Amino acid sequence: MASPSIVVVGSINLDVVVRCAALPRPGQTVTGDNLHEVGGGKGANQAVAAARLGARATLIGRVGGDAAGRRLRDGLVAEGVALPSELITPEVSSGTAIIAVEHSGENHILLIPGANACLTPADVERHAEHIRSAQVLLLQLEVPVATVIAAARLARAVGVRVLLDPAPAPAHLDPALSHVDLLSPNRSEAEALVGRPLPTIADITDAARELVARGAGAVVITLGADGALLCAEGLAHHLPAFPIHAVDTTAAGDAFKAGLAMRWAEGATLVESVRFALAAGALAASRPGAQPSLPRRDAVEALLTTYAGASITAATARGTP
């Protein structure tokens, strides 16, 4: 079976990461343990994760004409990610994320979009052949929403599945939802999208159904240590997380989205795809760094085998999506 083609339209960042005993509160200064720079950005992370999981990954995204941009592109190519060669914006800096990670694995992120803000619908149209030949188009919101919608419309017009990671969550996403086959926010993003807290699984299930009613084909909400809640075609299932020691959660969500896209592109059910994605996200959270933490396929399969008997709770027990 040929490896599936996954196209990512999204951000490319240089991550400047500092580890510390505790994240600073407003007005507080804390001392960090060390500082290092690695490739990042949700688009780039998800493309690298998809490539490591065995996909033919293409990334449509912009970098600046600076040294960071050259370094970021070289790193992506070394990971096997295909890149359109002309998406360089000489007059601006490459996107940058300043990330503080405490020893528990929790993080705070300050994002400077840089060249990511220059990715346009025209860029998408110029590279439409990549999207038309994909099994899944994977999108996030660290590039302009108009560009995301243009890519989603193009994919839906030719029957390519669209997976949207609505991060960072916007105040109004409804214009995009009708072009999305699978929407995958985390709990805080889902709360922003529906405009209320979601303290319980029942609340999360109601929110997922609301997002489906507003246009998304299906919804999977990630819940960190509580796993994920999947809602599709009126059915809801709560899938448990894999037990791991969290070291750095920075790219866990990106590993999850890439794993979800990969198994979905291979023809797996949504329940199977979410379980695979949870394993990928767990492995990423158990290692430091963003792209350095992204797992390969054999490690994900090994974790799935180890916990093959774990149960799935049916929030609405009327079948399997």
N, C-alpha and C positions, 0 to 999 in steps of 0.2 A: 504494500500500500504506500503510495507516494505521500511524502510529508505535506500537511496542509499549508496553504498560503495564508498568512495573517498579515494584514496591512495595518499599521498604526499611524494615525495622524495625531501628532502631539508634540510635547515639549522636550527640549534637550537642555540640561543644566549642568553646570559645575557645582557639585555639592561641597561646601566648606563645613566640615563636621568637627565639633568639639564635644568630648565626653566630660561629664561632671557628676558629682555625687548626688546633686539635687538640682532641678531646674529652677532658675531664678524667678522670684515673685516680682511684681512691678516695683521698681525703685531699688531692687536688691542687686548687689554684685556678688557673684560666686566665682570660685577659682576652678578652671577646667583642668583636666588631666593631660590632654594632648589635643592636637589639631592636625587634621589631614584633609586632602582634597581628592575627591573621586567623581567619576561620571555619575550623573543623576538626571532628574526630570522624569515626570510620570510617563511621558511618551517613550523616552529612551529606556527607562527601566523596564517597561512592559515589552518593548521590542527585544531587549536582551534576554529577558525571562522567556519569551516565546521561542527565541532561537535556541536557548539552552534546553528547552523542553522538546526540541526536535522540529519546530516549525520552520518554514521558509518565511523569514520575517523581513518586512520592508518598513522603513520609517520615513514618513514625510514630515519634516520639521526643519526649522531654521536655527542656524548658529550665527554668531557674529564673525567679523573678519579679524578676530584677535587670536592670540596664542591659545587661549582656552578653547576657542572654536575648533582649531586644528587638532588639538589634543582630544577633544570630545569625538570628533568624526573618526579619527584614527582608532580610538577605543571601540567605537561601535562596529567599524569594519572588521577589527580583530575578533569581535564576538560573532561574526557571521551575519550581521544585519546589513541589508542592502539599503543604500542611501542615494537619492537623486543628487547628482554632483553639484548642481547650480544653486541649491538653496542656502546661500550664504549672504548675509547682509553686512557689507563692509563697514557701514557708518555707525553701527551700534555694537555694544558688548554682547557676548553670549549670556544666556540666562544663568542666574546664580541663585543658589539656595544656601542660606546660613542655618545650619542645623545644630541644635543643642540636644544631646542625648544623655539622659541620666542613667545611672547604673541599673535601674529597674527595667530599662528598655523604652520607657516613655520619651517622647521628644517634643520640642517646639521648633517650628520652621518659619523662617522669614524668607519670602520669595521675591526676587527681582526678575521680572519677565525678560528684559532685554530683547534679543532677537525673536523670542517666541511670540511677542506681541505683533511681529511683522508677518506672520504666516497668514496668507489671505485665501479667500475662495478661488482666486485665479491660480494660486499655487496648486490647489487641489485639482482644478480642471486640467492644468498642464500635465498632471500625473495620473489622470483618470484611468489609464490602462492598467495601472497597478491595482487599483481598487476593484475594477471590473473583473479581474482574474483571481480575486481572493475568495476564500471561504468565509472569513470573518473580518470585518472592519472594526478595529478597537480604537475608541475615542476617549479623551478626557477633556477637562476644561481649563488647562493651563495655557491654551492658545485661544484666540478670539472665538466667541460663540458663533458668530456668523460663519467662520471657517468650518467649525464642527458641524453645523447644520448643513452646509453645502456638501460636505463629505458624506454625511448620512443620507441626504437626498439622492446623491449620485449612486450610492450603494444600493439603496432600496429600489431604485428604478431598474436595476439589473438583477435583483434577487439575491444580493450579497447580504448576509446577516450582519446586523449592527449591534455592537455591545458598547454601551456608554458608561464610563466611570465618572459620575458627576462631581468631580473634585477639582478645585474648590467649589462647593455648592453655591449656585447663584440664587438670587431671590426669586427669579421667575424662569422656570425651565420648560413650561408647557409647550411653547412653540416647537421645541425639539423632540418632545416625547413621541409624537406621532410617527417619527422616522426611526424610532429605536425599537429593536426586537427584544433586547435584554438590558435593563437598567440595573446598575449595581452600586448603590451608595453604601457607605458605612452608617452606623447608627446616628452620628451627629449630623451627617449630610442628609439623611432621611428626615431627621427632626427639622432641619432648615427647610427642606422641600415641602413638608406638610404643615410647618408652622406651629409645632407643639412638641412637648417632651414625649419620649417613648420609653417609659420605665420598665414595662413588662413585655413578655413575648406576645401577649394578646394585643397590646398597643402597637407593637411592631408589625404584627400580622395585619391589623387594620390599616396601618400606613402603607404597607406594600399593596394591599388591595386598592387603596385610594389612588396610588400612583399608576396602577394598571388601568383603573377607570379613567384616569386623565390622559391616557394614550400609550403608555409603554406596553409592549407585547407581554413581557414578564418582568419580574423584579426579584433580585436577590440582595438582601441587606446583610452586610457583614457585621459581626458582633464581637470581634476580638476573642477573648477567652470563652465566650458563650456560643461560638460557632457562626452559623448563618441561617437566615430565614428565607426560604424560597417560596415565591407565589407565582403560579402560572395556571391559566385556564380555570380559575376558581379554586385551585388546590394550594394548600400551604404546608410546607414541611420545615421543621426545625432540625438542622443537621449539627451535631456536636463538633466542637473543636478538637484537635489533636493535642494531647498533653505534652507541652514542651516548656523549657525554661526560657523565658523571653530575655534576649540580650539587647536587641535593637529592632524596634518595630517599623523603622523608617520605610522599608520597601516591602513589608509584608502584604500590604494591599495591592501593590503592583504585581507581586508574584501570584497572588490570588487571581487577579484579572487575567493575567497571561495564561494561567492554568485553566481557568474557566473557558477562555477563548480556544485554547488548544484542544481540549476534549470535546467541546461543542463542535468545533470544525471537523473533528474526526468522526462525528456522527453519534456520540454518546448522548444519553438522556440528560436532561438538566440536573436531575438528582446526582447522577454519576459525575457530571461535569463539576458540580459544586463540591462534591467530596474530594475530587482530585485537586481542585483549587484550594480547598482548606489545607490539604497536605502540603502543597507548594508554599502557601502563606506561612504555615507553621515553621517549615524549615528556614524560610527567610528570616523570620523573627528570632530564630535561635542562634543567629550569626551576626557579627557586627558589619556595619556598612550598608550601603544601598545596593548598587550593582554587584559588589563582591559577595553579598549574601544570597543572591538569586540561585536557586537549586537547579540541578540537572535532572533529566527524566528518571534515571536509575534510582536516585535518592528518593524521589517522590513515590515511585513504585514500591520501593522497599518500605517506606513508612506506611503506605496503604496496606501492604501485606501484613505488617506487624499488627495493625489494628483492624483487620478485616472483619472482626465480629462486632464492631461498634454499632450502636443502634441509631436509628433515625426516628425522631418523634414526629408523628403526623399532627400538625396543628389543626388540620381539617382532613380527616381520614376518609377520603373518597377516591383514593388511587394515587398514582405517581405521575407527576408532570413529565 
